[in-house]
Amino acid sequence: MKSFHFIGVGGIGMSALAAGAAECGWQVSGSDRGADKPENAPLISALRAQGVQIFPQDGSRFASGELPDALIYSTAIEEDNPDLLAAGNIPRMHRSEFLRLLLENSGKTTIAVTGSCGKSSVTAHLTETLDNMGADPEMISGALSKSYRRSDNAGNYRAGKGKYLVFEADESDKSLLAYGADYAVILNIGTDHYEQDELARVFGEFLKNIRRGAILSRQVADALADRIPEHLQIRIFDAENGSEKALTLQEYLPGEPPMARCADGTLLTLPAIGRHVALNALAILGLAEMLGFEKNSVIGALSRFGGVWRRNDFAGKTPSGAMVYDDYAHNPEKIISCLSGMRESARGRLLAVFQPHGYKPFGFMEKALFEKLEAFLRKDDIFILMEPFYAGGTSSFSPHSCDVCHSWQQASARPECYLELSDREKLKTFIQKEAAAGDVVVIMGARDNSLSIFAHDLTL
């Protein structure tokens, strides 16, 4: 096969695969129903600059001319999609199958990064750490790395001539079971798409496809228990204060710049605030050492990370002086990690706005998110729900944010902390009226790039 058509090519993961295919010299085309939306312009224009032909998602790609050898699709693509209907008998490949093709075609030492939270950030951070040490790695990611963003590169793919290929492995639809890797990093098991026991089973099966070694958080290692294959070299990182293990976070030191002290005395300078950033750095340090890199070189390299778009991004200040941040957080663990980091910057209240990334995920996380928010929010904080973003893949438009908010208010000891506002103009008016100097406003949610535009619209 030498030519491929990507349905939903504007997706953050699909676009990285399309860019990788173009780098291989294959003929690449794609369609996306959001291709003409201004919030998607940087990504779509980068694909065009890489030689990817962009079509409307109306089946017109197949009306005339040379047909592709295969269609690449994701779990979010419905069977009645116009491109699928118009393509007839052209072979189909799930995106996970195509990722396996790219991995096998590369001939490189492959490193998979997965987990419920942080896998995109760690994929980018690990890649940049290896790059800073001169390894020139290739990267396939589900987020836009700021250091690699250019007019001809969105930042979720990096072409490298070195021996390593770092890629994000997606657990959300269990498609990571379709391929393997030489090394793996499994960061955590959270509440997003499946119950933790099921995710432990999935990650255990995934480890059977890993050939050399793996870095696991203590949570993952304990959950997998006897599922870890005997042939793998394993290193574990965790946050048990006082532990003597080298990959243990002894202390997180917020400040400028934030620091972390390991149990063995190693001091890490971190590229961003947040205890979760310190734990990510431990995972990267462990993997790089497993690959044979010298510790001091790794420590210096990982501190020079440019960050990932929509991860703790400062958007500006409101007219009243409240700081506004834009973040991709979209499950209970990520939301609390994000807000915990934001607490370091807030002298006043937190005003957190969350748009769920789909109805099914919202329904799955509803109870767990409420429990975590009840334990985290202070009496003057406000958590605002927006209606879930619809990107296809479901026939159920439930639960609605207004119903969930009402349920939370009835169950909460502090019902005034919860609010539902789906109209963005009304939400903007509310925030600019309520947020004061010293407060922090955080706009959170996945898939919908217009959230970043909205965050900036709140500022001066």
C-alpha positions as CSV (number, residue, x, y, z in Angstrom):
1,M,0.0,0.0,0.0
2,K,1.2,3.5,-0.8
3,S,-1.8,5.8,-0.6
4,F,-4.1,6.4,2.3
5,H,-7.2,8.5,3.1
6,F,-7.8,9.6,6.7
7,I,-11.4,10.2,7.7
8,G,-11.4,12.8,10.5
9,V,-7.9,13.9,9.6
10,G,-8.3,17.0,11.8
11,G,-8.4,14.9,15.0
12,I,-5.3,15.4,17.2
13,G,-4.3,11.8,16.9
14,M,-5.3,11.2,13.3
15,S,-3.4,14.3,12.1
16,A,-0.2,13.0,13.7
17,L,-0.6,9.7,11.8
18,A,-1.3,11.5,8.5
19,A,1.9,13.6,9.0
20,G,3.9,10.4,9.7
21,A,2.5,8.8,6.6
22,A,3.5,11.9,4.5
23,E,7.0,11.8,6.0
24,C,7.2,8.2,4.7
25,G,6.7,9.5,1.2
26,W,3.2,7.9,0.9
27,Q,0.3,9.7,-0.9
28,V,-2.0,11.1,1.8
29,S,-5.4,12.7,1.7
30,G,-7.9,13.3,4.5
31,S,-11.3,14.8,5.3
32,D,-12.8,16.4,8.3
33,R,-16.1,18.0,9.1
34,G,-14.4,20.7,11.1
35,A,-11.7,21.5,8.5
36,D,-13.1,25.0,7.8
37,K,-13.4,26.0,11.4
38,P,-11.0,28.8,12.4
39,E,-9.9,27.0,15.6
40,N,-8.6,24.1,13.5
41,A,-6.8,26.2,10.9
42,P,-3.3,25.8,12.3
43,L,-3.5,22.1,12.2
44,I,-5.2,21.8,8.8
45,S,-2.8,24.3,7.2
46,A,0.2,22.4,8.6
47,L,-1.1,19.2,7.0
48,R,-1.5,20.9,3.7
49,A,2.0,22.2,3.9
50,Q,3.2,18.6,4.4
51,G,1.5,17.6,1.2
52,V,-1.8,16.1,2.6
53,Q,-4.8,16.8,0.4
54,I,-7.8,18.0,2.4
55,F,-11.3,17.2,1.1
56,P,-14.8,18.0,2.5
57,Q,-16.2,15.1,4.4
58,D,-18.9,14.4,1.8
59,G,-17.5,11.5,-0.2
60,S,-16.1,13.8,-2.9
61,R,-12.6,12.2,-2.5
62,F,-13.9,9.1,-4.3
63,A,-15.8,10.8,-7.1
64,S,-12.9,10.8,-9.6
65,G,-9.2,10.3,-9.9
66,E,-6.9,7.7,-8.4
67,L,-8.4,6.0,-5.3
68,P,-6.5,5.4,-2.1
69,D,-5.3,1.9,-1.2
70,A,-7.0,2.1,2.2
71,L,-9.2,4.2,4.4
72,I,-7.9,5.1,7.9
73,Y,-10.7,5.6,10.5
74,S,-11.1,5.9,14.2
75,T,-13.6,4.6,16.7
76,A,-15.4,8.0,16.6
77,I,-16.4,7.5,12.9
78,E,-20.0,6.4,12.5
79,E,-21.0,3.8,9.9
80,D,-23.1,6.3,8.0
81,N,-20.2,8.7,7.5
82,P,-20.3,10.0,3.9
83,D,-16.7,9.0,3.1
84,L,-17.3,5.4,4.3
85,L,-20.5,5.1,2.3
86,A,-18.8,6.6,-0.9
87,A,-15.7,4.5,-0.6
88,G,-17.4,1.2,-1.5
89,N,-15.0,-1.8,-1.1
90,I,-11.8,0.1,-0.5
91,P,-10.1,-1.7,2.4
92,R,-10.4,-0.1,5.9
93,M,-7.7,0.2,8.6
94,H,-8.4,1.3,12.1
95,R,-6.0,4.0,13.3
96,S,-4.4,1.5,15.6
97,E,-3.6,-0.8,12.7
98,F,-2.1,2.1,10.8
99,L,0.0,3.1,13.8
100,R,1.3,-0.5,13.9
101,L,2.2,-0.1,10.2
102,L,4.2,3.1,10.9
103,L,6.0,1.5,13.8
104,E,7.0,-1.5,11.8
105,N,8.0,0.6,8.8
106,S,10.3,2.8,11.0
107,G,12.8,0.2,11.9
108,K,13.4,2.1,15.1
109,T,13.5,1.4,18.8
110,T,9.9,2.2,19.8
111,I,8.8,3.7,23.1
112,A,5.1,3.6,24.0
113,V,3.7,6.1,26.6
114,T,0.2,5.3,28.0
115,G,-2.0,5.7,31.1
116,S,-5.2,7.5,31.9
117,C,-3.6,10.8,32.5
118,G,-0.6,12.7,31.2
119,K,0.4,10.5,28.3
120,S,0.4,13.3,25.7
121,S,2.5,15.6,28.0
122,V,4.9,12.8,28.8
123,T,5.2,11.7,25.2
124,A,6.2,15.3,24.2
125,H,8.4,15.8,27.3
126,L,10.3,12.5,26.8
127,T,10.8,13.3,23.1
128,E,12.1,16.8,23.9
129,T,14.4,15.4,26.6
130,L,15.9,12.9,24.2
131,D,16.2,15.7,21.6
132,N,18.0,17.9,24.1
133,M,20.5,15.1,24.6
134,G,21.2,14.8,20.8
135,A,19.2,11.6,20.1
136,D,17.0,13.3,17.4
137,P,13.9,11.1,18.1
138,E,10.7,10.7,16.0
139,M,7.4,11.4,17.8
140,I,3.7,10.6,17.2
141,S,1.7,12.3,19.9
142,G,-1.9,13.3,20.8
143,A,-0.9,16.9,21.7
144,L,0.8,19.8,20.1
145,S,4.4,20.2,21.4
146,K,5.2,24.0,21.5
147,S,8.9,23.4,20.6
148,Y,8.0,21.7,17.4
149,R,5.1,23.9,16.2
150,R,5.8,25.7,12.9
151,S,3.6,26.7,9.9
152,D,4.4,23.3,8.3
153,N,4.2,21.3,11.5
154,A,1.3,21.3,14.0
155,G,3.6,19.9,16.7
156,N,2.0,16.4,17.3
157,Y,4.4,14.8,14.9
158,R,8.2,15.1,14.8
159,A,10.4,13.6,12.1
160,G,13.7,12.4,13.6
161,K,16.7,10.6,12.1
162,G,17.7,9.0,15.4
163,K,17.2,5.5,16.6
164,Y,14.1,6.2,18.8
165,L,10.4,6.6,18.0
166,V,8.3,7.9,21.0
167,F,4.6,7.5,20.6
168,E,1.4,7.8,22.5
169,A,-0.6,4.6,23.1
170,D,-4.3,5.2,23.5
171,E,-6.2,3.2,26.1
172,S,-9.6,4.9,25.5
173,D,-10.9,2.3,23.0
174,K,-8.4,-0.4,24.0
175,S,-6.7,0.0,20.6
176,L,-3.3,-0.1,22.2
177,L,-3.7,-3.9,22.2
178,A,-3.2,-3.9,18.4
179,Y,0.5,-3.2,18.5
180,G,3.6,-3.5,20.7
181,A,6.8,-1.6,21.4
182,D,10.3,-2.1,22.7
183,Y,9.7,0.0,25.8
184,A,6.7,1.3,27.6
185,V,5.8,3.9,30.2
186,I,2.4,3.4,32.0
187,L,1.7,6.4,34.1
188,N,-1.5,5.7,36.0
189,I,-4.9,4.1,36.1
190,G,-7.7,6.6,36.3
191,T,-11.4,7.2,35.9
192,D,-12.2,8.1,32.3
193,H,-13.4,5.3,30.0
194,Y,-13.4,2.1,32.1
195,E,-13.4,0.8,35.6
196,Q,-9.9,0.5,37.1
197,D,-10.0,-3.4,37.2
198,E,-10.8,-3.5,33.5
199,L,-8.0,-1.0,32.7
200,A,-5.6,-3.1,34.8
201,R,-6.5,-6.1,32.6
202,V,-6.0,-4.0,29.4
203,F,-2.6,-2.7,30.6
204,G,-1.6,-6.2,31.6
205,E,-2.4,-7.5,28.1
206,F,-0.5,-4.5,26.6
207,L,2.7,-5.4,28.6
208,K,2.7,-8.8,26.9
209,N,3.5,-6.9,23.7
210,I,6.4,-5.0,25.2
211,R,9.7,-6.5,24.3
212,R,12.4,-5.0,26.5
213,G,11.4,-2.9,29.5
214,A,8.8,-0.7,31.2
215,I,8.5,2.2,33.6
216,L,5.4,1.8,35.8
217,S,4.0,4.0,38.5
218,R,3.6,2.2,41.9
219,Q,-0.2,2.4,41.4
220,V,0.1,0.6,38.1
221,A,2.6,-2.0,39.3
222,D,0.3,-2.8,42.3
223,A,-2.8,-3.0,40.1
224,L,-1.1,-5.3,37.6
225,A,0.4,-7.5,40.3
226,D,1.1,-10.9,38.7
227,R,0.3,-9.7,35.2
228,I,3.8,-8.2,34.6
229,P,5.7,-10.5,32.2
230,E,8.8,-12.0,33.7
231,H,11.0,-11.1,30.7
232,L,10.6,-7.3,31.1
233,Q,13.1,-5.1,32.8
234,I,10.9,-3.0,35.2
235,R,11.5,0.2,37.1
236,I,8.8,1.7,39.4
237,F,8.3,5.4,40.3
238,D,6.0,6.6,43.1
239,A,5.4,9.4,45.7
240,E,5.8,7.6,49.0
241,N,7.6,10.0,51.2
242,G,10.6,8.6,52.9
243,S,11.1,5.7,50.6
244,E,14.6,4.8,49.6
245,K,13.9,3.9,46.0
246,A,15.7,6.2,43.6
247,L,12.5,6.9,41.5
248,T,10.5,8.1,44.4
249,L,9.3,11.7,44.8
250,Q,10.3,12.8,48.3
251,E,9.2,16.4,48.1
252,Y,7.6,18.7,45.6
253,L,8.8,22.3,46.0
254,P,6.5,24.9,44.4
255,G,8.2,28.2,43.5
256,E,10.0,29.8,40.6
257,P,11.1,27.5,39.2
258,P,9.4,24.6,40.8
259,M,11.7,21.8,42.0
260,A,11.4,18.2,43.1
261,R,13.6,16.2,45.4
262,C,13.9,12.5,44.9
263,A,14.4,10.1,47.8
264,D,18.1,9.5,46.8
265,G,18.7,13.3,47.1
266,T,18.5,14.0,43.3
267,L,17.1,17.5,42.7
268,L,15.1,18.1,39.6
269,T,14.3,21.5,38.1
270,L,10.8,21.3,36.6
271,P,9.5,23.0,33.5
272,A,6.1,23.8,35.0
273,I,4.1,23.9,38.3
274,G,2.3,20.9,39.7
275,R,3.1,17.8,41.6
276,H,2.0,15.8,38.6
277,V,4.8,17.4,36.6
278,A,7.3,16.1,39.2
279,L,5.9,12.6,38.9
280,N,6.1,12.8,35.1
281,A,9.7,13.9,35.3
282,L,10.5,10.8,37.5
283,A,9.0,8.5,34.8
284,I,11.1,10.2,32.1
285,L,14.2,10.0,34.2
286,G,13.6,6.3,34.7
287,L,13.0,5.5,31.1
288,A,16.0,7.5,29.9
289,E,18.3,5.8,32.4
290,M,16.9,2.4,31.2
291,L,17.9,3.4,27.7
292,G,21.5,4.0,28.9
293,F,21.6,7.8,29.3
294,E,23.6,9.3,32.1
295,K,21.5,10.7,35.0
296,N,23.0,14.2,35.1
297,S,22.5,14.6,31.4
298,V,18.9,13.6,31.7
299,I,18.3,15.9,34.6
300,G,19.5,18.9,32.6
301,A,17.7,17.9,29.5
302,L,14.3,17.4,31.0
303,S,14.3,20.8,32.6
304,R,14.3,22.4,29.2
305,F,10.9,21.4,28.1
306,G,8.9,23.9,26.1
307,G,5.5,22.5,27.1
308,V,2.4,21.3,25.3
309,W,-0.4,23.4,23.9
310,R,-3.4,23.7,26.2
311,R,-1.6,22.3,29.2
312,N,-1.5,25.0,31.9
313,D,-1.4,27.7,29.2
314,F,-1.6,31.2,30.5
315,A,-4.1,33.1,28.3
316,G,-3.9,36.5,30.0
317,K,-5.9,38.5,32.5
318,T,-9.5,39.6,32.7
319,P,-10.2,43.3,32.8
320,S,-10.4,43.0,36.6
321,G,-7.0,41.3,36.9
322,A,-7.9,37.7,37.3
323,M,-5.5,35.3,35.6
324,V,-7.0,33.0,32.9
325,Y,-5.5,29.6,32.0
326,D,-6.4,27.1,29.2
327,D,-6.1,23.4,29.9
328,Y,-7.0,20.1,28.2
329,A,-8.0,18.4,31.5
330,H,-11.0,16.2,30.8
331,N,-11.3,13.4,33.4
332,P,-11.5,13.6,37.2
333,E,-7.8,12.9,37.9
334,K,-6.6,15.4,35.3
335,I,-9.1,18.1,36.5
336,I,-7.9,17.8,40.1
337,S,-4.2,17.8,39.0
338,C,-4.8,20.9,36.9
339,L,-6.7,22.7,39.7
340,S,-4.1,21.8,42.3
341,G,-1.4,23.4,40.2
342,M,-3.6,26.4,39.6
343,R,-4.1,26.8,43.4
344,E,-0.4,27.7,43.6
345,S,-1.0,30.8,41.5
346,A,-4.3,31.9,43.2
347,R,-4.4,34.3,46.0
348,G,-8.2,34.3,45.8
349,R,-10.8,31.9,44.4
350,L,-10.7,29.3,41.6
351,L,-13.3,29.7,38.9
352,A,-13.1,26.5,36.9
353,V,-15.0,25.9,33.7
354,F,-15.4,22.4,32.4
355,Q,-16.8,21.2,29.0
356,P,-17.0,17.4,29.0
357,H,-15.6,15.8,25.8
358,G,-18.6,13.7,25.1
359,Y,-21.8,12.5,26.6
360,K,-20.7,8.9,27.3
361,P,-17.4,9.9,29.1
362,F,-19.4,12.5,31.1
363,G,-21.8,9.9,32.3
364,F,-19.0,7.6,33.2
365,M,-17.1,10.1,35.2
366,E,-20.1,12.0,36.8
367,K,-20.0,10.3,40.2
368,A,-16.2,10.2,40.5
369,L,-15.7,13.8,39.5
370,F,-18.3,15.0,42.0
371,E,-16.6,13.1,44.8
372,K,-13.2,14.6,44.0
373,L,-14.5,18.1,43.6
374,E,-16.3,17.9,47.0
375,A,-13.0,17.0,48.6
376,F,-11.0,19.7,46.7
377,L,-13.1,22.8,46.3
378,R,-13.1,25.6,48.9
379,K,-16.2,27.4,49.9
380,D,-15.7,30.4,47.6
381,D,-14.6,28.4,44.6
382,I,-17.0,28.0,41.6
383,F,-17.1,25.0,39.3
384,I,-19.0,25.7,36.1
385,L,-20.3,22.9,33.8
386,M,-20.9,23.4,30.1
387,E,-22.9,21.1,27.9
388,P,-20.8,18.2,26.6
389,F,-19.0,18.7,23.2
390,Y,-20.3,16.4,20.6
391,A,-17.8,14.9,18.1
392,G,-19.7,11.9,16.9
393,G,-19.5,8.3,17.9
394,T,-22.6,8.1,20.1
395,S,-26.4,8.0,19.7
396,S,-27.0,8.9,23.4
397,F,-27.2,12.6,24.2
398,S,-27.3,12.1,28.0
399,P,-26.5,13.2,30.6
400,H,-27.0,17.0,30.1
401,S,-24.9,19.4,32.1
402,C,-27.9,21.1,33.7
403,D,-29.2,17.8,35.1
404,V,-25.8,16.8,36.4
405,C,-25.3,20.2,38.0
406,H,-28.7,20.0,39.7
407,S,-27.9,16.6,41.0
408,W,-24.6,17.8,42.4
409,Q,-26.2,20.8,44.1
410,Q,-28.7,18.6,45.8
411,A,-26.0,16.2,47.1
412,S,-23.3,18.8,48.0
413,A,-22.6,20.4,51.4
414,R,-21.7,23.5,49.4
415,P,-24.2,23.7,46.5
416,E,-23.2,27.3,45.7
417,C,-19.9,25.9,44.3
418,Y,-21.6,24.4,41.3
419,L,-23.1,26.2,38.4
420,E,-24.3,25.3,34.8
421,L,-23.7,27.8,32.0
422,S,-23.5,26.5,28.5
423,D,-24.1,29.8,26.6
424,R,-20.6,31.2,26.1
425,E,-21.7,34.9,26.0
426,K,-23.5,34.5,29.3
427,L,-20.5,32.6,30.7
428,K,-18.2,35.4,29.6
429,T,-20.3,38.0,31.2
430,F,-20.5,36.0,34.5
431,I,-16.7,35.5,34.6
432,Q,-15.9,39.1,33.9
433,K,-18.3,40.2,36.6
434,E,-17.3,37.6,39.2
435,A,-13.6,37.2,38.8
436,A,-11.4,39.6,40.7
437,A,-7.7,40.3,41.0
438,G,-6.0,37.3,42.7
439,D,-8.6,34.9,41.3
440,V,-7.7,32.2,38.8
441,V,-10.0,31.2,35.9
442,V,-9.4,27.8,34.3
443,I,-11.0,26.7,31.0
444,M,-10.9,22.9,30.7
445,G,-12.0,20.4,28.2
446,A,-10.8,18.1,25.3
447,R,-11.4,17.8,21.6
448,D,-12.9,21.3,21.1
449,N,-10.1,23.7,20.0
450,S,-12.5,26.7,20.3
451,L,-12.1,26.5,24.1
452,S,-8.6,28.0,23.7
453,I,-10.1,30.9,21.7
454,F,-12.8,31.3,24.4
455,A,-10.1,31.5,27.1
456,H,-8.3,34.3,25.3
457,D,-11.6,36.1,24.7
458,L,-12.0,36.5,28.4
459,T,-8.8,38.5,28.7
460,L,-7.9,42.1,27.9
